[in-house]
Amino acid sequence: MPIYKMLQNAVFEPEHIRVMGTAFEETLSVLGLTNRDDELVEMVAKKIIELGQQGERDPQRLRDLAIMAFTA
């Protein structure tokens, strides 16, 4: 499941959506998640979106915060 499907009804600037998409893909790569039907993939997407809604705009920081949320 791509993060973009979850962002269809969200109100974000195109650049912010691109940043979240980049962070999402990088997070999946670091966590070794390749099956897009995995429930954890959806959880990662929701975490990235949550962080984006809180105002985070840096893709590396989004990635790092998401990874910490799932490895802590």
C-alpha positions as CSV (number, residue, x, y, z in Angstrom):
1,M,0.0,0.0,0.0
2,P,1.6,3.3,-1.0
3,I,1.3,6.2,1.4
4,Y,-0.2,8.3,-1.4
5,K,-3.5,6.4,-1.1
6,M,-3.8,7.4,2.5
7,L,-3.1,11.0,1.6
8,Q,-5.7,11.4,-1.1
9,N,-8.2,13.2,1.3
10,A,-5.6,14.9,3.4
11,V,-4.7,18.6,3.2
12,F,-1.0,18.8,2.6
13,E,1.1,20.9,0.1
14,P,2.5,18.8,-2.8
15,E,6.0,19.2,-1.5
16,H,5.0,18.0,1.9
17,I,3.4,14.9,0.3
18,R,6.6,14.3,-1.6
19,V,8.7,14.5,1.6
20,M,6.4,12.1,3.4
21,G,6.5,9.7,0.5
22,T,10.3,9.7,0.5
23,A,10.4,9.2,4.3
24,F,7.9,6.4,4.0
25,E,9.9,4.5,1.3
26,E,13.2,5.0,3.2
27,T,11.6,3.8,6.5
28,L,10.2,0.7,4.8
29,S,13.7,0.0,3.4
30,V,15.5,0.4,6.7
31,L,12.9,-1.8,8.5
32,G,13.1,-4.4,5.7
33,L,9.4,-4.3,4.9
34,T,8.8,-5.4,1.4
35,N,5.3,-6.8,1.5
36,R,3.0,-3.9,0.9
37,D,0.1,-5.9,2.3
38,D,1.8,-6.2,5.7
39,E,-0.1,-4.5,8.5
40,L,3.1,-2.9,9.7
41,V,3.4,-1.0,6.4
42,E,0.1,0.7,7.1
43,M,1.2,1.5,10.6
44,V,4.4,3.1,9.3
45,A,2.3,5.2,6.8
46,K,0.0,6.3,9.6
47,K,3.0,7.3,11.8
48,I,4.6,9.3,9.0
49,I,1.3,11.1,8.3
50,E,0.9,11.8,12.1
51,L,4.4,13.3,12.2
52,G,3.7,15.3,9.1
53,Q,0.5,16.6,10.7
54,Q,2.5,17.7,13.6
55,G,4.6,19.9,11.2
56,E,7.7,17.8,10.5
57,R,8.9,18.6,7.0
58,D,12.4,17.0,7.0
59,P,12.4,13.6,5.3
60,Q,15.4,12.2,7.2
61,R,13.8,13.4,10.5
62,L,10.5,11.8,9.6
63,R,12.2,8.6,8.7
64,D,14.3,8.6,11.9
65,L,11.3,9.3,14.1
66,A,9.2,6.6,12.4
67,I,12.0,4.1,12.8
68,M,12.4,4.9,16.5
69,A,8.6,4.4,17.0
70,F,8.9,0.9,15.6
71,T,12.2,-0.2,17.1
72,A,11.9,1.3,20.6
